[in-house]
């Protein structure tokens, strides 16, 4: 299982996971739900206590991954297949242009 902490304006908003079965899950943190109920990361994923689940990486997160020549450089540099969307997200999206950032969680940390 691969995990990432998702931050919105440097506030921990939730956790994105890719399970061993290839299902993606996003869950907002309880504290974030209570303290920031209107600060959703995307219109398609409003703040709520229930997890979001999908067989494909959620379009919002997929949109954070570089494209074109920058994708080629990232894929070659980190030796990540271009179809490994979670791997690319974890490698490339800690310092994004927008308010949302992706911070990998070490797989040895209970994950």
Helices and strands as residue ranges (DSSP letters): E 2-8, E 11-18, E 24-28, H 30-35, E 52-54, H 59-62, H 68-78, H 85-92, E 100-105
